Amino acid sequence: MSIKISAQSSFELTGYWSPDFINFSLMNSFESNPSNYSNLKDWGLTLSYGGEFSSSATSNLYLISLSKKIGNNFVSLRYTPGYQKEFIFNNGQSIVLQDSTSQQLDSKFTYKELFGLGYSYRISNQFSAGFSFRYFTQDFNQEGVLPVFSDTLYLVRQSEDYKANFWRGDIGINYSPSEKISFSLSSINLININENSIDPNISQYNIRRVKNILLGFSANPIDSFNFNLLFETGNNLQIGLNEFLNAFGGNLGIGITAFHDNFQSPYFAGIIPAISYSNNLFGIVLSGVKYFSNRNIPQSFSLFQDQGISNIINNRYSFDKAILTLTFNINAIPEKTVEFQDVEILNEIYPTLTENYLDKPFAIGRVVNLTNHFVQIKPSSKIEGINNGKIESPVVSIPPKDTVKVPFYTIIPQSYDKQKAGISYVDFYLASANQELEDQAQKPILINGINSWDGKVINLRYFIKRDFDFSMDYAKNILSHYKSDLDTMSYALSIFYKTKFLFDNFVKNLVYTANPRAEADYVQFPHETLKLKGGNCDDLSVCFSSLLESVGIQTALVDYKPVNGIGHVNVLVNTQLSPEQAKLITQNDSKYFIRKNESGADEIWIPIETTTLTNFNTAWDLGAQKFNEDALNNLGIAKGSVAIVDIY
């Protein structure tokens, strides 16, 4: 809470609530806030009622204000029936009545500010700029004596009325380099539009409209304390100190403001004490104005005629006041509890690597909790061209005022089959526990073609699994021709011979092409390899592994990692033979590799070089030779230059 009621032109009754301390602001003042800046979330309604303690106390409605925020735009309207001042002076003339008594003649001056409107625009989190216009009426009534010549000369009293209404406009900017400090710079009486021509006889009674500049500064050196200063270049100023605490589910504050006015004495002409309470729904302020000079003494007309007034509610003729102000936050837009600070795309999308995005995030969002309590959020995303609806990610709990990294996962539908890569975009969403949208962000993302591969051998398994229906039909069709052979041989050798039969038929019409599509990270699906009758080591290994896996034969890929930029892949097949049974297929123990299964039992695995494309025995010999040389003899597995990637 920060009540900013300043001297002279920037003097106002209802004050300004610092947005650092409460969730919405009292923005009914165009006096100390010509730029009309506000942190209001949606609609705001303000009512001010009070009275003056003159010789005969009076009370009335001072102000009704309605405000609305639309995006970064803020508009406010106010009606100020209580912003008025009336003066009645004896003008020094009198008239003798028929009973020989005399009656003094008066001059009456009525000043009113009827309404105002303001607009501001939030340029960034630090800057805002805006303007305000206010409409004033001035009514002057002077009584005088008019001689009337008839049979006799006699005098009559006459009244002359003058009007001098005008518009006043001002502009301003606000700058907040941090949550602790803010600055403002505004004009005073920058624009004056006279609605009526000013009669020279009453021009000296107009409200003085000297052009000045208003400088504002507010600081919160500690969380519960606020200091603010308003200074007019006409050498008027106000200084305010405020203390507040959290109480009753909101903010309870107390403050004191002292103001100096060049046209009043003593130097500090008075103070404005205030006590306030606010929460998310409403605010209430009880404030007052206490002048240090005696206001219940007669004032001379000559002084008024010479100096006039510059402010309707704060001048040398003003009385002490008490003001009760109520504000209501009519918020149809739910207040944010969290918001994005940034979103980082970790990986471009490879549509075939579907399962990869279920447990590995493709993007990370930095999200800040704007509240003073723990908040649970439900993150989700939608990739245009990939997802038909939002894909939800795990719920995240964020501590008060903290910033955390939120992972985003996605699902690639099996039906996606676009060949060409292209730039799309991702919409990221943050929802509250009750599914209300809190914030959203959008980022561009590259979606690769269906055959694109990220170069990681472990991800070739997705190409192997995607064509299982085709591979199963193809493999079963081949094995059906060897049914009698398979039925009559030892069951222990069935996997070995199924592998042999499939390979010998698989390679019949294929050729090895170093790079069939001239794309290093392009992988063919098994049906494409067989249709095109060729491929590189990735394509051939994927195709052969898919045929074996589709009929229940366990495989692994041997990843010979790049040396000087050249890598290689071939296939390792689990025969499910024990080491004691190895002699059933070979007497050469260098042609197989022993691995433990899930039960801890040893099993015989044989390496197959799929690029040979001659026959099974040759492919086995070459595969074993390369495996022994690179993986075992040169310690490739131990050093990490060779890796075995299981397909599961």
C-alpha positions as CSV (number, residue, x, y, z in Angstrom):
1,M,0.0,0.0,0.0
2,S,1.4,3.4,-1.0
3,I,-0.8,6.4,-0.7
4,K,0.5,9.1,-3.0
5,I,-1.3,12.3,-2.3
6,S,0.9,15.2,-3.4
7,A,0.8,18.9,-3.1
8,Q,-0.7,21.3,-5.6
9,S,-1.5,19.8,-9.1
10,S,-0.5,16.3,-8.1
11,F,-2.6,16.4,-4.9
12,E,-5.4,13.7,-4.8
13,L,-7.5,12.2,-2.1
14,T,-7.8,8.5,-2.8
15,G,-4.2,7.7,-3.4
16,Y,-2.1,5.2,-5.4
17,W,-1.5,1.6,-4.3
18,S,1.9,0.4,-5.1
19,P,1.5,-2.7,-7.4
20,D,4.3,-4.5,-5.7
21,F,2.2,-5.0,-2.5
22,I,-1.2,-5.9,-3.7
23,N,-2.8,-7.8,-6.5
24,F,-4.7,-4.9,-8.1
25,S,-4.3,-1.1,-7.9
26,L,-6.4,1.9,-7.0
27,M,-6.0,3.7,-10.3
28,N,-8.5,6.5,-10.0
29,S,-6.0,9.3,-9.8
30,F,-5.0,11.4,-12.8
31,E,-3.3,13.8,-10.4
32,S,-0.3,11.8,-9.2
33,N,-0.6,9.4,-12.1
34,P,-1.2,11.3,-15.4
35,S,0.1,8.4,-17.4
36,N,-2.8,6.2,-16.1
37,Y,-0.4,3.3,-15.4
38,S,-2.0,0.3,-13.6
39,N,-1.3,-3.4,-12.8
40,L,-5.1,-4.1,-12.8
41,K,-5.9,-7.6,-14.2
42,D,-9.3,-6.9,-15.7
43,W,-12.1,-4.6,-14.4
44,G,-11.7,-2.2,-11.4
45,L,-14.4,-0.2,-9.6
46,T,-13.6,2.6,-7.1
47,L,-15.9,4.6,-4.9
48,S,-14.7,7.5,-2.6
49,Y,-17.0,9.2,0.0
50,G,-15.9,11.8,2.5
51,G,-16.4,15.1,4.0
52,E,-14.8,18.4,5.0
53,F,-14.6,19.7,8.6
54,S,-15.4,23.4,8.0
55,S,-17.5,25.6,10.2
56,S,-20.5,23.5,8.9
57,A,-19.3,20.0,8.1
58,T,-20.4,18.7,4.7
59,S,-20.1,15.3,3.1
60,N,-20.6,13.9,-0.4
61,L,-19.5,11.3,-3.0
62,Y,-16.1,12.4,-4.2
63,L,-15.5,9.9,-6.9
64,I,-16.7,6.9,-9.0
65,S,-14.1,5.3,-11.2
66,L,-14.3,2.4,-13.7
67,S,-11.2,0.8,-15.2
68,K,-10.6,-2.0,-17.7
69,K,-7.5,-3.8,-19.0
70,I,-7.5,-5.2,-22.5
71,G,-4.2,-7.0,-23.3
72,N,-1.5,-4.4,-22.8
73,N,-4.0,-1.6,-23.0
74,F,-5.5,0.1,-19.9
75,V,-8.5,2.5,-20.0
76,S,-10.2,4.3,-17.1
77,L,-13.1,6.6,-16.7
78,R,-14.0,8.6,-13.6
79,Y,-16.8,10.9,-12.5
80,T,-15.9,13.3,-9.7
81,P,-19.0,15.1,-8.2
82,G,-17.1,15.9,-5.0
83,Y,-14.2,17.7,-6.8
84,Q,-15.6,21.2,-6.4
85,K,-15.0,24.4,-4.6
86,E,-17.3,27.4,-4.1
87,F,-16.2,30.9,-3.0
88,I,-18.5,33.8,-2.0
89,F,-16.9,37.1,-1.4
90,N,-18.1,40.6,-0.6
91,N,-17.1,42.5,-3.6
92,G,-17.0,45.9,-1.8
93,Q,-20.3,47.3,-3.3
94,S,-23.7,47.7,-1.6
95,I,-27.1,48.9,-2.5
96,V,-29.4,51.0,-0.2
97,L,-32.9,49.5,0.0
98,Q,-36.1,51.4,0.3
99,D,-36.1,51.1,4.1
100,S,-32.7,52.9,4.1
101,T,-30.8,49.8,5.0
102,S,-27.9,48.6,2.9
103,Q,-27.2,45.2,1.4
104,Q,-23.8,44.0,0.5
105,L,-23.2,42.6,-3.0
106,D,-21.4,39.3,-3.5
107,S,-19.3,37.6,-6.1
108,K,-19.7,33.9,-6.4
109,F,-17.1,31.5,-8.0
110,T,-17.8,27.8,-8.5
111,Y,-15.1,25.4,-9.7
112,K,-15.8,21.8,-10.6
113,E,-13.9,18.9,-12.1
114,L,-16.7,16.7,-13.6
115,F,-15.0,13.7,-15.2
116,G,-11.8,12.4,-16.7
117,L,-10.6,9.6,-18.9
118,G,-7.2,8.0,-19.3
119,Y,-5.4,5.5,-21.5
120,S,-2.0,3.7,-21.0
121,Y,-0.1,1.1,-22.9
122,R,2.4,-1.4,-21.4
123,I,5.3,-1.4,-23.8
124,S,7.3,-4.0,-21.8
125,N,7.6,-5.3,-18.3
126,Q,9.7,-2.2,-17.5
127,F,8.1,0.6,-19.5
128,S,4.6,2.0,-19.9
129,A,3.3,5.3,-21.3
130,G,-0.1,7.0,-21.4
131,F,-2.2,10.1,-21.2
132,S,-5.2,11.5,-19.3
133,F,-7.8,14.2,-20.1
134,R,-10.0,15.9,-17.5
135,Y,-12.9,18.3,-17.9
136,F,-13.4,21.3,-15.7
137,T,-16.2,23.8,-15.4
138,Q,-15.9,27.4,-14.0
139,D,-19.0,29.5,-13.2
140,F,-18.6,33.1,-12.1
141,N,-21.5,35.2,-10.8
142,Q,-21.0,38.9,-9.9
143,E,-23.6,41.1,-8.4
144,G,-23.6,44.8,-9.3
145,V,-25.6,48.0,-9.3
146,L,-27.4,49.2,-12.5
147,P,-28.7,52.8,-12.6
148,V,-32.2,53.1,-14.1
149,F,-33.3,56.4,-15.4
150,S,-37.1,57.1,-15.3
151,D,-39.1,59.9,-13.8
152,T,-36.6,59.5,-11.0
153,L,-33.1,57.9,-10.9
154,Y,-33.0,54.6,-8.9
155,L,-30.6,51.7,-8.6
156,V,-31.3,48.1,-9.1
157,R,-29.2,45.0,-8.3
158,Q,-28.2,42.8,-11.3
159,S,-26.3,39.5,-11.6
160,E,-23.9,38.7,-14.4
161,D,-22.9,35.1,-15.2
162,Y,-19.8,33.9,-16.9
163,K,-18.6,30.5,-17.9
164,A,-15.0,29.4,-18.7
165,N,-15.0,25.6,-19.1
166,F,-11.9,23.8,-20.3
167,W,-10.1,20.4,-20.9
168,R,-6.8,19.6,-19.4
169,G,-4.5,16.9,-20.9
170,D,-1.3,15.4,-19.7
171,I,1.1,12.6,-20.8
172,G,3.6,10.5,-18.8
173,I,5.9,7.5,-18.8
174,N,6.7,4.9,-16.1
175,Y,9.9,2.9,-15.7
176,S,10.5,0.0,-13.3
177,P,14.0,-1.4,-13.6
178,S,13.2,-3.9,-10.8
179,E,10.3,-4.9,-8.5
180,K,11.9,-2.7,-5.8
181,I,12.3,0.6,-7.7
182,S,10.0,2.6,-10.0
183,F,10.3,6.1,-11.7
184,S,7.7,8.3,-13.4
185,L,7.9,11.4,-15.5
186,S,4.7,13.3,-16.4
187,S,3.5,16.7,-17.6
188,I,1.3,19.1,-15.7
189,N,-1.1,21.3,-17.7
190,L,0.5,20.2,-21.0
191,I,-2.7,20.6,-23.0
192,N,-5.4,23.2,-22.3
193,I,-8.4,23.5,-24.5
194,N,-10.8,26.3,-23.6
195,E,-14.4,25.5,-24.4
196,N,-15.6,29.1,-23.8
197,S,-13.8,32.3,-24.7
198,I,-12.5,34.0,-21.6
199,D,-14.0,37.4,-20.8
200,P,-11.3,39.8,-19.8
201,N,-13.4,40.9,-16.8
202,I,-13.1,37.4,-15.2
203,S,-9.8,36.0,-16.6
204,Q,-8.0,36.6,-13.3
205,Y,-10.4,34.2,-11.6
206,N,-9.6,31.2,-13.8
207,I,-7.9,28.2,-12.3
208,R,-4.1,28.8,-12.7
209,R,-2.7,26.4,-15.2
210,V,1.1,26.8,-15.1
211,K,2.9,24.2,-17.1
212,N,5.3,22.0,-15.0
213,I,6.8,18.5,-14.9
214,L,6.0,15.9,-12.3
215,L,8.8,13.5,-11.2
216,G,8.0,10.4,-9.2
217,F,10.1,7.9,-7.4
218,S,9.1,4.9,-5.3
219,A,11.4,2.4,-3.6
220,N,10.9,-0.7,-1.4
221,P,14.2,-1.1,0.4
222,I,12.7,-3.9,2.5
223,D,9.7,-6.0,1.8
224,S,7.4,-4.4,4.3
225,F,8.4,-0.8,3.8
226,N,7.8,1.7,1.0
227,F,9.2,5.2,0.4
228,N,7.8,7.5,-2.3
229,L,8.5,11.0,-3.5
230,L,6.6,13.3,-5.9
231,F,8.2,16.6,-7.0
232,E,6.8,19.2,-9.2
233,T,9.2,21.6,-11.0
234,G,7.0,24.4,-9.6
235,N,8.7,23.5,-6.3
236,N,5.9,21.5,-4.8
237,L,6.5,18.1,-3.4
238,Q,5.2,15.2,-1.3
239,I,7.0,12.6,0.7
240,G,5.3,9.4,1.9
241,L,6.3,6.5,4.2
242,N,4.3,3.3,4.4
243,E,4.5,0.1,6.4
244,F,2.4,-3.0,5.7
245,L,2.0,-6.6,6.8
246,N,0.2,-9.7,5.8
247,A,-3.0,-10.1,7.8
248,F,-6.5,-11.6,7.4
249,G,-5.6,-13.1,4.1
250,G,-4.5,-9.8,2.6
251,N,-2.3,-6.8,3.2
252,L,-2.8,-4.4,6.1
253,G,-1.0,-1.1,5.8
254,I,-0.5,2.2,7.5
255,G,1.1,5.3,6.0
256,I,1.8,9.0,6.4
257,T,2.4,11.6,3.7
258,A,3.6,15.1,4.1
259,F,3.2,17.7,1.4
260,H,4.6,21.1,0.6
261,D,2.7,23.7,-1.5
262,N,4.2,27.1,-2.6
263,F,0.8,28.7,-2.1
264,Q,0.3,27.5,1.5
265,S,2.1,27.8,4.8
266,P,3.9,26.5,6.8
267,Y,6.5,24.8,4.6
268,F,4.9,21.4,5.0
269,A,1.3,22.5,4.7
270,G,-0.2,19.3,6.0
271,I,-0.2,15.6,6.2
272,I,-2.3,12.7,4.9
273,P,-2.5,9.7,7.3
274,A,-4.0,6.5,5.9
275,I,-4.8,3.0,7.0
276,S,-5.7,0.4,4.4
277,Y,-6.6,-3.3,3.8
278,S,-6.7,-5.1,0.5
279,N,-6.9,-8.7,-0.8
280,N,-7.6,-10.2,-4.2
281,L,-11.2,-9.1,-4.3
282,F,-11.4,-5.7,-2.7
283,G,-9.5,-2.9,-1.0
284,I,-10.5,-0.3,1.6
285,V,-8.6,2.9,2.5
286,L,-9.5,5.3,5.3
287,S,-7.4,8.5,4.7
288,G,-7.6,12.1,5.8
289,V,-6.1,15.5,5.1
290,K,-4.9,17.5,8.1
291,Y,-3.7,21.1,7.4
292,F,-1.3,22.8,9.9
293,S,-2.7,26.3,9.4
294,N,-6.0,27.6,10.7
295,R,-8.6,27.3,7.9
296,N,-11.5,28.8,9.8
297,I,-10.5,32.4,9.4
298,P,-11.7,35.0,6.9
299,Q,-9.8,35.4,3.7
300,S,-9.5,38.6,1.8
301,F,-11.0,39.0,-1.7
302,S,-7.9,40.9,-2.9
303,L,-5.7,37.9,-2.1
304,F,-8.0,35.6,-4.0
305,Q,-8.2,38.0,-6.9
306,D,-4.4,38.3,-7.0
307,Q,-3.4,34.6,-6.6
308,G,-6.5,32.6,-7.4
309,I,-6.3,28.8,-7.0
310,S,-4.3,26.1,-8.9
311,N,-6.1,23.0,-7.4
312,I,-9.8,22.5,-6.6
313,I,-9.3,20.1,-3.7
314,N,-6.0,21.5,-2.3
315,N,-5.6,25.2,-1.9
316,R,-5.3,27.8,0.9
317,Y,-9.1,27.7,1.3
318,S,-9.4,23.9,1.7
319,F,-10.5,22.3,5.0
320,D,-9.4,19.2,6.7
321,K,-11.0,16.1,5.2
322,A,-11.8,12.4,5.9
323,I,-12.1,10.0,2.9
324,L,-13.3,6.4,2.8
325,T,-12.3,4.7,-0.5
326,L,-13.6,1.2,-1.6
327,T,-12.2,-0.7,-4.6
328,F,-13.5,-3.9,-6.2
329,N,-11.6,-6.2,-8.4
330,I,-14.2,-7.4,-10.9
331,N,-11.9,-10.0,-12.5
332,A,-13.5,-12.1,-15.3
333,I,-10.0,-13.2,-16.3
334,P,-8.4,-15.7,-13.9
335,E,-5.2,-14.3,-12.4
336,K,-2.1,-16.1,-13.5
337,T,-0.3,-18.3,-10.9
338,V,2.5,-19.3,-13.3
339,E,4.0,-18.1,-16.5
340,F,6.6,-19.1,-19.0
341,Q,10.0,-17.4,-18.9
342,D,11.3,-19.3,-21.9
343,V,10.9,-22.6,-23.8
344,E,13.9,-24.5,-25.3
345,I,13.5,-27.0,-28.0
346,L,15.9,-29.9,-27.2
347,N,15.5,-32.0,-30.3
348,E,14.0,-31.8,-33.7
349,I,11.2,-34.3,-34.4
350,Y,12.0,-37.6,-36.0
351,P,8.6,-39.1,-36.6
352,T,9.7,-42.8,-36.6
353,L,11.3,-42.5,-33.2
354,T,7.9,-42.6,-31.6
355,E,8.7,-44.2,-28.2
356,N,11.7,-41.9,-27.8
357,Y,9.4,-38.9,-27.0
358,L,7.4,-40.8,-24.4
359,D,10.3,-40.9,-21.9
360,K,12.7,-38.2,-23.2
361,P,11.5,-34.6,-23.4
362,F,11.7,-32.8,-26.7
363,A,11.5,-29.4,-25.0
364,I,12.1,-27.8,-21.6
365,G,10.2,-24.8,-20.3
366,R,11.4,-22.5,-17.6
367,V,8.3,-21.7,-15.6
368,V,8.0,-19.3,-12.6
369,N,5.5,-19.5,-9.8
370,L,4.0,-16.0,-9.3
371,T,2.3,-16.8,-6.0
372,N,3.3,-17.2,-2.4
373,H,2.3,-20.8,-2.2
374,F,3.0,-24.1,-3.9
375,V,1.3,-24.5,-7.2
376,Q,0.7,-27.7,-9.2
377,I,0.6,-27.3,-13.0
378,K,-0.3,-29.6,-15.8
379,P,1.9,-29.0,-18.8
380,S,0.9,-30.0,-22.3
381,S,1.8,-29.3,-25.9
382,K,0.5,-29.6,-29.4
383,I,2.8,-29.9,-32.5
384,E,1.0,-28.6,-35.6
385,G,0.9,-31.3,-38.2
386,I,1.7,-34.1,-35.7
387,N,-0.9,-33.9,-32.9
388,N,-4.6,-33.5,-33.3
389,G,-5.0,-32.5,-29.6
390,K,-2.9,-31.5,-26.6
391,I,-0.4,-34.1,-25.3
392,E,-0.2,-33.9,-21.6
393,S,3.1,-34.2,-19.7
394,P,3.5,-35.2,-16.0
395,V,2.2,-32.8,-13.3
396,V,4.9,-30.5,-11.8
397,S,4.8,-28.8,-8.4
398,I,6.5,-25.4,-8.1
399,P,7.5,-23.8,-4.8
400,P,6.4,-20.2,-4.0
401,K,8.1,-17.6,-6.2
402,D,10.5,-20.3,-7.6
403,T,11.5,-21.0,-11.2
404,V,11.7,-24.7,-12.3
405,K,12.4,-26.6,-15.5
406,V,9.3,-28.3,-16.9
407,P,9.8,-31.2,-19.4
408,F,7.4,-31.6,-22.3
409,Y,6.8,-35.0,-23.9
410,T,4.8,-35.9,-27.0
411,I,3.3,-38.8,-29.0
412,I,3.9,-39.4,-32.7
413,P,1.0,-41.3,-34.2
414,Q,1.8,-44.4,-36.3
415,S,-0.3,-42.9,-39.1
416,Y,2.2,-40.1,-39.7
417,D,3.9,-40.8,-43.1
418,K,5.1,-37.5,-44.6
419,Q,8.3,-38.0,-46.5
420,K,9.5,-34.3,-46.6
421,A,11.0,-32.4,-43.7
422,G,9.5,-29.0,-42.8
423,I,9.3,-26.2,-40.2
424,S,6.2,-26.3,-38.0
425,Y,5.5,-24.9,-34.6
426,V,4.6,-26.1,-31.1
427,D,2.0,-24.6,-28.8
428,F,3.0,-25.1,-25.1
429,Y,0.4,-24.8,-22.4
430,L,0.4,-24.5,-18.6
431,A,-2.9,-25.4,-16.9
432,S,-3.9,-25.3,-13.2
433,A,-5.1,-28.2,-11.2
434,N,-8.7,-27.3,-12.3
435,Q,-7.7,-27.3,-16.0
436,E,-7.8,-23.5,-16.3
437,L,-5.2,-22.2,-18.8
438,E,-2.5,-20.2,-17.0
439,D,-0.1,-19.4,-19.8
440,Q,1.0,-20.5,-23.2
441,A,3.9,-20.1,-25.6
442,Q,4.8,-21.0,-29.1
443,K,8.1,-22.1,-30.7
444,P,9.2,-23.2,-34.2
445,I,10.3,-26.8,-34.6
446,L,11.8,-28.9,-37.4
447,I,9.7,-32.0,-38.3
448,N,11.8,-34.5,-40.3
449,G,10.5,-36.9,-42.9
450,I,9.4,-40.4,-41.9
451,N,12.7,-41.9,-43.1
452,S,14.9,-39.5,-41.2
453,W,17.2,-40.9,-38.5
454,D,19.1,-39.0,-35.8
455,G,22.3,-41.2,-36.4
456,K,22.0,-43.1,-33.1
457,V,22.1,-46.8,-33.8
458,I,19.9,-47.5,-30.7
459,N,17.1,-45.7,-32.6
460,L,17.3,-48.0,-35.6
461,R,15.0,-50.3,-33.5
462,Y,12.1,-48.1,-34.4
463,F,12.6,-48.7,-38.1
464,I,12.9,-52.4,-37.4
465,K,9.6,-52.5,-35.4
466,R,7.5,-50.2,-37.6
467,D,7.2,-52.8,-40.5
468,F,6.5,-55.9,-38.4
469,D,3.4,-56.9,-40.2
470,F,5.1,-56.8,-43.6
471,S,8.2,-58.5,-42.2
472,M,6.2,-61.3,-40.6
473,D,4.3,-62.1,-43.8
474,Y,7.5,-62.0,-45.8
475,A,9.5,-64.2,-43.4
476,K,6.7,-66.7,-42.9
477,N,6.3,-67.0,-46.6
478,I,10.0,-67.9,-47.0
479,L,10.1,-70.3,-44.0
480,S,7.0,-72.1,-45.3
481,H,9.1,-73.5,-48.1
482,Y,11.4,-75.1,-45.6
483,K,8.7,-76.5,-43.3
484,S,9.7,-80.2,-43.8
485,D,13.4,-79.4,-43.1
486,L,12.5,-77.5,-40.0
487,D,10.1,-80.2,-38.7
488,T,12.6,-83.0,-39.0
489,M,15.7,-81.3,-37.5
490,S,16.6,-80.9,-33.8
491,Y,14.5,-78.2,-32.2
492,A,17.7,-76.7,-30.7
493,L,18.9,-75.9,-34.2
494,S,15.7,-74.4,-35.5
495,I,16.6,-70.8,-34.8
496,F,20.0,-71.2,-36.5
497,Y,18.6,-72.7,-39.6
498,K,15.7,-70.3,-39.8
499,T,18.3,-67.5,-39.8
500,K,20.2,-69.2,-42.5
501,F,17.1,-69.8,-44.7
502,L,15.9,-66.2,-44.3
503,F,19.3,-64.7,-45.1
504,D,19.9,-66.8,-48.2
505,N,16.5,-65.8,-49.6
506,F,16.7,-62.2,-48.3
507,V,19.9,-61.5,-50.3
508,K,18.9,-63.1,-53.6
509,N,17.9,-59.9,-55.4
510,L,19.6,-57.2,-53.3
511,V,22.6,-55.1,-54.0
512,Y,24.7,-53.0,-51.5
513,T,24.6,-49.3,-52.2
514,A,26.9,-47.1,-50.1
515,N,24.3,-44.3,-49.9
516,P,21.2,-45.0,-52.0
517,R,19.5,-41.6,-51.3
518,A,22.6,-39.5,-50.9
519,E,21.4,-38.8,-47.4
520,A,23.6,-39.9,-44.4
521,D,20.6,-40.0,-42.0
522,Y,18.0,-41.5,-44.3
523,V,16.9,-45.1,-43.3
524,Q,14.7,-47.3,-45.4
525,F,11.9,-49.4,-43.9
526,P,12.2,-53.1,-44.6
527,H,9.5,-53.1,-47.3
528,E,11.3,-50.2,-49.0
529,T,14.6,-52.0,-49.0
530,L,13.1,-55.1,-50.6
531,K,11.1,-53.1,-53.1
532,L,14.1,-51.0,-54.1
533,K,16.3,-54.2,-54.0
534,G,19.2,-52.6,-52.2
535,G,20.5,-50.3,-49.4
536,N,23.4,-49.4,-47.3
537,C,24.5,-51.2,-44.1
538,D,21.8,-49.4,-42.0
539,D,19.0,-50.4,-44.4
540,L,20.1,-54.0,-44.8
541,S,20.7,-54.6,-41.1
542,V,17.3,-53.0,-40.3
543,C,15.6,-55.2,-42.9
544,F,17.2,-58.5,-41.8
545,S,16.7,-57.8,-38.1
546,S,13.1,-57.0,-38.7
547,L,12.5,-60.3,-40.6
548,L,14.1,-62.3,-37.7
549,E,12.4,-60.4,-34.9
550,S,9.0,-60.7,-36.6
551,V,9.2,-64.5,-36.2
552,G,10.5,-64.5,-32.7
553,I,14.3,-64.6,-33.3
554,Q,16.2,-62.2,-30.9
555,T,18.7,-59.9,-32.6
556,A,21.0,-57.0,-31.7
557,L,22.8,-54.4,-33.8
558,V,26.5,-54.1,-33.6
559,D,27.4,-50.4,-33.7
560,Y,30.9,-49.9,-35.0
561,K,31.2,-46.2,-34.2
562,P,32.7,-43.7,-36.6
563,V,36.4,-43.5,-37.1
564,N,37.3,-40.6,-39.3
565,G,33.6,-40.1,-39.9
566,I,32.9,-43.6,-41.2
567,G,30.6,-45.9,-39.1
568,H,29.2,-49.4,-39.7
569,V,26.3,-51.6,-38.5
570,N,25.7,-55.3,-38.7
571,V,23.5,-57.8,-37.0
572,L,24.1,-60.2,-34.0
573,V,21.6,-63.2,-33.8
574,N,20.8,-65.2,-30.7
575,T,20.8,-68.9,-31.6
576,Q,19.7,-69.7,-28.0
577,L,22.3,-72.6,-28.1
578,S,24.3,-73.1,-25.0
579,P,28.1,-73.0,-25.2
580,E,28.1,-76.8,-25.0
581,Q,25.9,-76.9,-28.1
582,A,28.1,-74.6,-30.1
583,K,29.7,-77.6,-31.8
584,L,26.4,-78.3,-33.5
585,I,26.9,-75.3,-35.8
586,T,30.7,-74.8,-35.8
587,Q,34.0,-76.1,-34.5
588,N,35.5,-72.6,-34.7
589,D,34.9,-70.8,-31.3
590,S,35.9,-67.4,-32.9
591,K,32.7,-67.5,-35.0
592,Y,30.4,-66.9,-32.0
593,F,30.0,-64.6,-29.0
594,I,28.7,-65.7,-25.6
595,R,26.1,-63.5,-23.9
596,K,24.0,-64.1,-20.8
597,N,20.2,-64.0,-21.0
598,E,17.8,-62.5,-18.5
599,S,18.1,-65.7,-16.4
600,G,21.8,-65.5,-16.3
601,A,22.4,-68.5,-18.6
602,D,25.0,-68.3,-21.4
603,E,23.8,-68.3,-25.0
604,I,25.5,-68.4,-28.4
605,W,25.2,-65.2,-30.5
606,I,26.5,-65.1,-34.1
607,P,27.5,-61.9,-36.0
608,I,26.1,-61.5,-39.6
609,E,27.5,-59.0,-42.1
610,T,24.4,-58.1,-44.1
611,T,26.3,-56.1,-46.8
612,T,27.9,-59.3,-48.1
613,L,24.8,-60.3,-50.0
614,T,26.3,-63.6,-51.1
615,N,25.2,-66.4,-48.8
616,F,24.7,-67.0,-45.1
617,N,28.1,-68.8,-44.5
618,T,30.1,-65.9,-46.1
619,A,28.0,-63.3,-44.2
620,W,28.7,-65.2,-40.9
621,D,32.4,-65.5,-41.6
622,L,32.8,-61.8,-42.5
623,G,30.7,-60.7,-39.5
624,A,32.7,-62.9,-37.1
625,Q,36.0,-61.6,-38.6
626,K,35.0,-58.0,-38.1
627,F,33.5,-58.6,-34.7
628,N,36.6,-60.4,-33.4
629,E,39.0,-57.8,-34.9
630,D,37.2,-54.6,-33.9
631,A,35.1,-55.6,-30.9
632,L,37.3,-58.1,-29.1
633,N,40.9,-58.0,-30.3
634,N,41.1,-54.2,-30.4
635,L,39.0,-53.9,-27.2
636,G,36.3,-52.0,-29.1
637,I,33.6,-53.0,-26.6
638,A,35.8,-52.2,-23.6
639,K,36.9,-48.8,-25.1
640,G,33.4,-47.9,-26.2
641,S,34.2,-47.7,-29.9
642,V,31.9,-50.8,-30.5
643,A,28.5,-51.2,-28.8
644,I,25.9,-53.9,-28.9
645,V,22.4,-52.5,-29.1
646,D,19.6,-55.0,-28.3
647,I,16.3,-54.8,-30.1
648,Y,13.5,-55.0,-27.6
